Amino acid sequence: MKKTNPLVLIGLTPFAFGVGFALDWALVSTGRTAIPVPWTLSICLVLIGIAVLALGARVRWAVKPIKGRRIDPIAAVTIVQLAKASAVGGALMFGATGGLLAFSVSRPVVVEAVVPSNIGGVVASFVLVIAALVAEWWCVLPPQDPDGEPA
């Protein structure tokens, strides 16, 4: 299984930025209010990042070459897939909340109640991406020497 390519995450971010910006623009141009990022979303993104790190730490603990440490391979692969999905989801949320923030601050009249929650969403999304990439990195098996023993 390949690691998550950072270029994919970097490529998804401007796409989501454009979607967030365009959605906010469309809503405001039709007379509706701008989208505030709820604080609960920011809290949930950080909690998901903590959970992914905890699961990744469990796999990291199990792959160390010490006798008696085992983990179900299916569970390990599931945790890696969760980390990969969290990285992609976090990159999309980072771009979308960045687009919402950019639209909010680029208006002639800035709604000050929206800006802090949008900044919180951007930061929480970034935290999720970093946590997911670290958890994925922790799930890498150590290299094997030719005798079949862990290096």
HUVEN-V41450 format. One line per field, one symbol per residue. ss: DSSP state (H for helix, E for strand, - for the rest). burial: # if it has 9 or more other ideal C-beta (glycine too) atoms within 8 Angstrom, else .. A space follows every 50 residues. Layout:
ss: ???
burial: ???
This chain:
ss: -----HHHHHHHHHHHHHHHHHHHHHHHH---------HHHHHHHHHHHH HHHHHHHHHHHHH---------HHHHHHHHHHHHHHHHHHHHHHHHHHHH HHHHHH-----HHHHHHHHHHHHHHHHHHHHHHHHHHH-----E-----E -
burial: ...#...##..##.###########.##.....#..#...###.##.### .##.######.##.....#.#....##.##.################### ####..#...#..##.####################.##..#.#...... .
